[in-house]
Amino acid sequence: MNQILPPHDTDIEKDVLSVMCNRPELIYQVENILNTECFYRMDHQYLFDVIMNIHNSGSSVTQSAILHQIVPTGKKDILATYQEIKKFFTSDRHLASNAEVLVELSTKRALLVKAYELLGMIEKNAQIEDIEREVSEATNIVISRNTNTEPILMGEAVDGMLELMNREKTEGISGITTGVSILDSITGGWEFDDKVIIAGRPGMGKTAVATYHANVAAAAGNPTAFVSLEVRPSKLASRMISNSSGFSASDITKGRLADNQKKIVVERGNSARKLPLYFYDNTRSRDINDITRTLRSWHRKYGLKIVFIDYIGLICDRTVKNRSDKTAVTESVQSKLTELGDQLGIPLIIFSQLNRENESKSDKRPTLNNLKSSGKLEEDATRVIFLYRQDYYDANESDSRGVDFIPSHNIEYIFAKNREGELGPVELKCNVALNRVYEISRVPAAQPQLNGFQKNESLNGHSHSFN
């Protein structure tokens, strides 16, 4: 294939630079539009950087200031370019529109480079997954470079508000139901722009809560992705079927059920086959780039409406140079998850582990300080919810004293951050053996009778073994 000349327009580059040199008070019109790569010629890139360095320092962009930056370098070609461009000035009327043209041309150049890379990969018979990743990066080039710089006017914002206000509601909420009415009343359901962190120490029921809410979302007809980096899909399915069948996930997967009970599980399982629920297997890559690429693909293919990730602390990023720098890896993962949620426009429910700081306190309920390296994700999150089960600590205490323990099945959803609602704890019930969350005032469906061999150990005081 013949090489294509990278698209560019030298005259427009000169026109933009001449306005910036001769009418520096207009730089504000393009300072958030242009960057160095918008210019094709190297001398134009250098001169743009000189002008912007002066401008960003707070100094006036005068001829004296520009020459003071150029002359000591001895770059006579840049000096000649500057003198030529100073004389090139004709009008400032097209500064903004010309800047948009330069952005578009630079985007095309970047895409051309990516196209050659793709051709090279195809010639070398690269893996289709690697090619797909490059295609995704090409899409990101367009999204990140060719951005709309026009403001959203107040009238448009009001129109958007009215559209949100008049959204069709299902059972009184505009988002995807959590499955618990009191949570729906606080949150309005999982909303399209939600990035929710649900965090807890081991034994607080994170996976039980995740599978419950994901199952409810899918059962309501919402295509749901479940990314689990700890539990295999077959085990996750058993947790979800335990809710509808009334048999514990442990009994289901360990073959403790009688034949008539197995028939119930088979029946519930066959009904569940139809759910729009898509699992990311824990045996797959744990790299954030592979995970986000997969979710983008699923979004195009299945029309995802919500994503659950259990849990963020197990995700890595191969693009971070120093992979042993946990802070750098965490920040990169968080940034890419935030970007994913913004691009897809669907709620992300992200589960996270808490540090041990609260374990030494008498009241072990967590606070925001207990989030592990949450940084950007906490800043961008619409909600941060902590899970707390006193049963976990009481069961351990009973074991150490050698006394029987009767679980209360109480769980607290502690709203530590909530941009559009109240803060504080919401007391619910959570039967972790059946992966069931319900309100204290509501009596859950009756559980089928189990014989002595089949009785679930977690219902006899070991519910803390579930996470």
Secondary structure, DSSP 4 states (H G I P E B T S, - for coil): -PPPPPP--HHHHHHHHHHHHH-GGGGGGTTTT--GGG--SHHHHHHHHHHHHHHHTT----HHHHHHHHGGGT-HHHHHHHHHHHHH---STTHHHHHHHHHHHHHHHHHHHHHHHHHHHHHTT--HHHHHHHHHHHHHHHHHHS---SPPPHHHHHHHHHHHHT---BTTBSSB--S-HHHHHHHSSB-TT-EEEEEE-TTS-HHHHHHHHHHHHHHTT--EEEEESSS-HHHHHHHHHHHHHSS-HHHHHTT---HHHHHHHHHHHHHHTTS-EEEE-TTS--BHHHHHHHHHHHHHHH---EEEEE-GGG-B-TTSS-TT-HHHHHHHHHHHHHHHHHHHTS-EEEEEEB-SGGGGSSS----GGGBSS-HHHHHH-SEEEEEE-HHHHHHHHHHHHT-------EEEEEEEEETTS--EEEEEEEETTTTEEEETTSPPPPPPP--TTT--GGGGTTGGG--
